[in-house]
Amino acid sequence: MRSVLGGLAAGLLFGTGLAISGMINPAKVMAFLDIAGAWDPSLAFVMLGALLVAGPGYRLILRRSRPLFEDAFVLPARRELDSRLLAGAALFGIGWGLGGYCPGPALAALGFGKVQTLAFAAAMAAGMIAARYLPAPAAHSGVRA
C-alpha cells in the first residue's frame, strides 16, 4: 500500500509540475519546437531545471541500499542502442511534434477533457498495446545467408 501511495504522490507532484510549467499546453510545446519561427525557449528552462534536480537526485537515491517503498531498485539491464530503440525514439519525437503532447503531459491534461487530448491518449494507448502484443522483429545477427 505504501508503494501505491508513494507512486500516487509522485505522480501528483509530477503532473502539477507539468501543469505549472505549461507542458500540458500543446501550443506552448509547438512554439518550443518551432526553432525556425516564433521560438519559445521557456520549455528549455523547464527541462534544464528538471535535469538540475534529477541528476543529483539520482546520485543521492542510488546510494541507498533500496528504495523507500520497494524491496529493490529496478534499473535497465540493456545499455546498447538498437533499431527498435531508435525507431521508438523517432516515433516519440514525431508524435510529440505533430500532437504537441508526450505521455506525461497528455495524462496530466486528460483532466481538462479536451477532445484532442482524449484522442492523443487513445492513440498512445493503442500504440502501447500494439508494442506489447505485436511480435518483435527477429534480431539481426549480422550474417547474411
ChimeraX commands (.cxc) that place a marker at each C-alpha (Angstrom):
marker #1 position 0.00,0.00,0.00 radius 0.5
marker #1 position 2.90,2.35,0.76 radius 0.5
marker #1 position 4.27,1.89,-2.77 radius 0.5
marker #1 position 0.87,2.78,-4.27 radius 0.5
marker #1 position 0.59,5.90,-2.12 radius 0.5
marker #1 position 4.19,6.84,-2.91 radius 0.5
marker #1 position 3.51,6.42,-6.63 radius 0.5
marker #1 position 0.33,8.46,-6.36 radius 0.5
marker #1 position 2.15,11.27,-4.53 radius 0.5
marker #1 position 4.99,11.27,-7.09 radius 0.5
marker #1 position 2.51,11.27,-9.97 radius 0.5
marker #1 position 0.53,14.15,-8.50 radius 0.5
marker #1 position 3.71,16.16,-7.93 radius 0.5
marker #1 position 4.91,15.43,-11.48 radius 0.5
marker #1 position 1.53,16.31,-13.02 radius 0.5
marker #1 position 1.35,19.52,-11.02 radius 0.5
marker #1 position 4.83,20.48,-12.24 radius 0.5
marker #1 position 3.82,19.76,-15.84 radius 0.5
marker #1 position 0.70,21.91,-15.49 radius 0.5
marker #1 position 2.51,24.82,-13.81 radius 0.5
marker #1 position 5.30,24.78,-16.41 radius 0.5
marker #1 position 2.86,24.83,-19.33 radius 0.5
marker #1 position 4.00,21.49,-20.76 radius 0.5
marker #1 position 0.37,20.31,-20.95 radius 0.5
marker #1 position -0.39,23.11,-23.40 radius 0.5
marker #1 position 0.26,21.78,-26.93 radius 0.5
marker #1 position 0.52,25.33,-28.34 radius 0.5
marker #1 position 3.38,26.09,-25.94 radius 0.5
marker #1 position 5.13,22.85,-26.86 radius 0.5
marker #1 position 4.69,23.55,-30.59 radius 0.5
marker #1 position 6.14,27.04,-30.10 radius 0.5
marker #1 position 9.13,25.46,-28.36 radius 0.5
marker #1 position 9.63,23.03,-31.26 radius 0.5
marker #1 position 9.33,25.82,-33.88 radius 0.5
marker #1 position 13.01,26.79,-33.88 radius 0.5
marker #1 position 12.75,28.38,-37.34 radius 0.5
marker #1 position 9.76,30.57,-36.45 radius 0.5
marker #1 position 8.40,32.16,-33.30 radius 0.5
marker #1 position 10.50,30.03,-30.97 radius 0.5
marker #1 position 9.50,29.99,-27.29 radius 0.5
marker #1 position 12.55,28.87,-25.25 radius 0.5
marker #1 position 10.69,28.69,-21.93 radius 0.5
marker #1 position 10.34,24.89,-22.02 radius 0.5
marker #1 position 14.11,24.60,-22.41 radius 0.5
marker #1 position 14.38,26.22,-18.98 radius 0.5
marker #1 position 11.82,23.75,-17.62 radius 0.5
marker #1 position 13.87,20.84,-18.99 radius 0.5
marker #1 position 17.12,22.32,-17.68 radius 0.5
marker #1 position 15.55,22.75,-14.26 radius 0.5
marker #1 position 14.38,19.14,-14.33 radius 0.5
marker #1 position 17.89,17.95,-15.20 radius 0.5
marker #1 position 19.42,20.06,-12.43 radius 0.5
marker #1 position 17.11,18.37,-9.91 radius 0.5
marker #1 position 17.08,14.84,-11.37 radius 0.5
marker #1 position 20.83,14.47,-11.91 radius 0.5
marker #1 position 21.90,14.96,-8.29 radius 0.5
marker #1 position 18.69,13.26,-7.16 radius 0.5
marker #1 position 19.59,10.01,-8.92 radius 0.5
marker #1 position 23.07,10.07,-7.44 radius 0.5
marker #1 position 21.66,10.52,-3.93 radius 0.5
marker #1 position 18.89,7.96,-4.27 radius 0.5
marker #1 position 21.11,5.25,-5.78 radius 0.5
marker #1 position 23.44,5.48,-2.77 radius 0.5
marker #1 position 20.65,3.89,-0.74 radius 0.5
marker #1 position 20.56,0.12,-0.35 radius 0.5
marker #1 position 16.92,0.08,-1.51 radius 0.5
marker #1 position 14.10,2.46,-2.45 radius 0.5
marker #1 position 11.79,3.84,0.24 radius 0.5
marker #1 position 8.68,1.95,-0.85 radius 0.5
marker #1 position 10.03,-1.15,-2.64 radius 0.5
marker #1 position 12.35,-4.04,-1.88 radius 0.5
marker #1 position 14.90,-3.29,-4.61 radius 0.5
marker #1 position 15.76,-0.86,-7.39 radius 0.5
marker #1 position 14.70,-1.91,-10.88 radius 0.5
marker #1 position 17.17,-0.49,-13.37 radius 0.5
marker #1 position 17.51,-1.21,-17.10 radius 0.5
marker #1 position 19.94,-4.03,-17.85 radius 0.5
marker #1 position 20.48,-3.24,-21.54 radius 0.5
marker #1 position 22.60,-0.25,-22.49 radius 0.5
marker #1 position 23.11,-0.67,-26.24 radius 0.5
marker #1 position 21.33,1.26,-28.96 radius 0.5
marker #1 position 19.37,-0.92,-31.35 radius 0.5
marker #1 position 16.95,-0.32,-34.21 radius 0.5
marker #1 position 13.88,-0.75,-32.01 radius 0.5
marker #1 position 15.08,1.88,-29.54 radius 0.5
marker #1 position 15.98,4.31,-32.32 radius 0.5
marker #1 position 12.68,3.71,-34.14 radius 0.5
marker #1 position 10.77,4.20,-30.90 radius 0.5
marker #1 position 12.62,7.43,-30.17 radius 0.5
marker #1 position 11.88,8.67,-33.69 radius 0.5
marker #1 position 8.18,7.81,-33.36 radius 0.5
marker #1 position 8.08,9.54,-29.97 radius 0.5
marker #1 position 9.61,12.69,-31.46 radius 0.5
marker #1 position 7.30,12.65,-34.47 radius 0.5
marker #1 position 4.26,12.19,-32.24 radius 0.5
marker #1 position 5.42,14.97,-29.91 radius 0.5
marker #1 position 5.98,17.30,-32.85 radius 0.5
marker #1 position 2.65,16.53,-34.51 radius 0.5
marker #1 position 0.46,16.38,-31.42 radius 0.5
marker #1 position 2.22,18.70,-29.01 radius 0.5
marker #1 position 1.99,16.05,-26.29 radius 0.5
marker #1 position 4.23,13.40,-24.88 radius 0.5
marker #1 position 2.85,10.75,-22.48 radius 0.5
marker #1 position 3.29,12.54,-19.13 radius 0.5
marker #1 position 1.76,15.87,-20.15 radius 0.5
marker #1 position -1.02,14.09,-22.08 radius 0.5
marker #1 position -2.06,12.15,-18.98 radius 0.5
marker #1 position -1.84,15.29,-16.85 radius 0.5
marker #1 position -4.03,17.16,-19.35 radius 0.5
marker #1 position -6.71,14.45,-19.50 radius 0.5
marker #1 position -8.45,16.09,-16.55 radius 0.5
marker #1 position -9.37,19.06,-18.74 radius 0.5
marker #1 position -11.42,16.76,-21.00 radius 0.5
marker #1 position -10.34,18.21,-24.35 radius 0.5
marker #1 position -11.18,16.03,-27.34 radius 0.5
marker #1 position -7.64,16.41,-28.75 radius 0.5
marker #1 position -6.13,15.17,-25.51 radius 0.5
marker #1 position -8.51,12.23,-25.34 radius 0.5
marker #1 position -7.71,11.32,-28.97 radius 0.5
marker #1 position -3.96,11.53,-28.29 radius 0.5
marker #1 position -4.27,9.37,-25.16 radius 0.5
marker #1 position -6.34,6.78,-27.06 radius 0.5
marker #1 position -3.76,6.65,-29.86 radius 0.5
marker #1 position -0.98,6.40,-27.28 radius 0.5
marker #1 position -2.75,3.52,-25.53 radius 0.5
marker #1 position -3.28,1.75,-28.88 radius 0.5
marker #1 position 0.43,2.12,-29.63 radius 0.5
marker #1 position 1.38,0.73,-26.23 radius 0.5
marker #1 position -0.91,-2.26,-26.72 radius 0.5
marker #1 position 0.45,-2.85,-30.22 radius 0.5
marker #1 position 4.04,-2.67,-28.95 radius 0.5
marker #1 position 3.25,-5.22,-26.25 radius 0.5
marker #1 position 1.38,-7.76,-28.36 radius 0.5
marker #1 position 2.84,-7.48,-31.86 radius 0.5
marker #1 position 5.75,-9.83,-32.46 radius 0.5
marker #1 position 9.19,-8.28,-32.16 radius 0.5
marker #1 position 11.32,-8.37,-35.29 radius 0.5
marker #1 position 13.96,-11.07,-35.38 radius 0.5
marker #1 position 17.33,-9.98,-34.04 radius 0.5
marker #1 position 19.83,-9.19,-36.77 radius 0.5
marker #1 position 22.85,-11.45,-36.45 radius 0.5
marker #1 position 24.97,-9.58,-38.95 radius 0.5
marker #1 position 25.40,-12.71,-41.08 radius 0.5
marker #1 position 23.70,-12.93,-44.45 radius 0.5
marker #1 position 22.64,-16.24,-45.92 radius 0.5
marker link #1:1,2 radius 0.2
marker link #1:2,3 radius 0.2
marker link #1:3,4 radius 0.2
marker link #1:4,5 radius 0.2
marker link #1:5,6 radius 0.2
marker link #1:6,7 radius 0.2
marker link #1:7,8 radius 0.2
marker link #1:8,9 radius 0.2
marker link #1:9,10 radius 0.2
marker link #1:10,11 radius 0.2
marker link #1:11,12 radius 0.2
marker link #1:12,13 radius 0.2
marker link #1:13,14 radius 0.2
marker link #1:14,15 radius 0.2
marker link #1:15,16 radius 0.2
marker link #1:16,17 radius 0.2
marker link #1:17,18 radius 0.2
marker link #1:18,19 radius 0.2
marker link #1:19,20 radius 0.2
marker link #1:20,21 radius 0.2
marker link #1:21,22 radius 0.2
marker link #1:22,23 radius 0.2
marker link #1:23,24 radius 0.2
marker link #1:24,25 radius 0.2
marker link #1:25,26 radius 0.2
marker link #1:26,27 radius 0.2
marker link #1:27,28 radius 0.2
marker link #1:28,29 radius 0.2
marker link #1:29,30 radius 0.2
marker link #1:30,31 radius 0.2
marker link #1:31,32 radius 0.2
marker link #1:32,33 radius 0.2
marker link #1:33,34 radius 0.2
marker link #1:34,35 radius 0.2
marker link #1:35,36 radius 0.2
marker link #1:36,37 radius 0.2
marker link #1:37,38 radius 0.2
marker link #1:38,39 radius 0.2
marker link #1:39,40 radius 0.2
marker link #1:40,41 radius 0.2
marker link #1:41,42 radius 0.2
marker link #1:42,43 radius 0.2
marker link #1:43,44 radius 0.2
marker link #1:44,45 radius 0.2
marker link #1:45,46 radius 0.2
marker link #1:46,47 radius 0.2
marker link #1:47,48 radius 0.2
marker link #1:48,49 radius 0.2
marker link #1:49,50 radius 0.2
marker link #1:50,51 radius 0.2
marker link #1:51,52 radius 0.2
marker link #1:52,53 radius 0.2
marker link #1:53,54 radius 0.2
marker link #1:54,55 radius 0.2
marker link #1:55,56 radius 0.2
marker link #1:56,57 radius 0.2
marker link #1:57,58 radius 0.2
marker link #1:58,59 radius 0.2
marker link #1:59,60 radius 0.2
marker link #1:60,61 radius 0.2
marker link #1:61,62 radius 0.2
marker link #1:62,63 radius 0.2
marker link #1:63,64 radius 0.2
marker link #1:64,65 radius 0.2
marker link #1:65,66 radius 0.2
marker link #1:66,67 radius 0.2
marker link #1:67,68 radius 0.2
marker link #1:68,69 radius 0.2
marker link #1:69,70 radius 0.2
marker link #1:70,71 radius 0.2
marker link #1:71,72 radius 0.2
marker link #1:72,73 radius 0.2
marker link #1:73,74 radius 0.2
marker link #1:74,75 radius 0.2
marker link #1:75,76 radius 0.2
marker link #1:76,77 radius 0.2
marker link #1:77,78 radius 0.2
marker link #1:78,79 radius 0.2
marker link #1:79,80 radius 0.2
marker link #1:80,81 radius 0.2
marker link #1:81,82 radius 0.2
marker link #1:82,83 radius 0.2
marker link #1:83,84 radius 0.2
marker link #1:84,85 radius 0.2
marker link #1:85,86 radius 0.2
marker link #1:86,87 radius 0.2
marker link #1:87,88 radius 0.2
marker link #1:88,89 radius 0.2
marker link #1:89,90 radius 0.2
marker link #1:90,91 radius 0.2
marker link #1:91,92 radius 0.2
marker link #1:92,93 radius 0.2
marker link #1:93,94 radius 0.2
marker link #1:94,95 radius 0.2
marker link #1:95,96 radius 0.2
marker link #1:96,97 radius 0.2
marker link #1:97,98 radius 0.2
marker link #1:98,99 radius 0.2
marker link #1:99,100 radius 0.2
marker link #1:100,101 radius 0.2
marker link #1:101,102 radius 0.2
marker link #1:102,103 radius 0.2
marker link #1:103,104 radius 0.2
marker link #1:104,105 radius 0.2
marker link #1:105,106 radius 0.2
marker link #1:106,107 radius 0.2
marker link #1:107,108 radius 0.2
marker link #1:108,109 radius 0.2
marker link #1:109,110 radius 0.2
marker link #1:110,111 radius 0.2
marker link #1:111,112 radius 0.2
marker link #1:112,113 radius 0.2
marker link #1:113,114 radius 0.2
marker link #1:114,115 radius 0.2
marker link #1:115,116 radius 0.2
marker link #1:116,117 radius 0.2
marker link #1:117,118 radius 0.2
marker link #1:118,119 radius 0.2
marker link #1:119,120 radius 0.2
marker link #1:120,121 radius 0.2
marker link #1:121,122 radius 0.2
marker link #1:122,123 radius 0.2
marker link #1:123,124 radius 0.2
marker link #1:124,125 radius 0.2
marker link #1:125,126 radius 0.2
marker link #1:126,127 radius 0.2
marker link #1:127,128 radius 0.2
marker link #1:128,129 radius 0.2
marker link #1:129,130 radius 0.2
marker link #1:130,131 radius 0.2
marker link #1:131,132 radius 0.2
marker link #1:132,133 radius 0.2
marker link #1:133,134 radius 0.2
marker link #1:134,135 radius 0.2
marker link #1:135,136 radius 0.2
marker link #1:136,137 radius 0.2
marker link #1:137,138 radius 0.2
marker link #1:138,139 radius 0.2
marker link #1:139,140 radius 0.2
marker link #1:140,141 radius 0.2
marker link #1:141,142 radius 0.2
marker link #1:142,143 radius 0.2
marker link #1:143,144 radius 0.2
marker link #1:144,145 radius 0.2
view
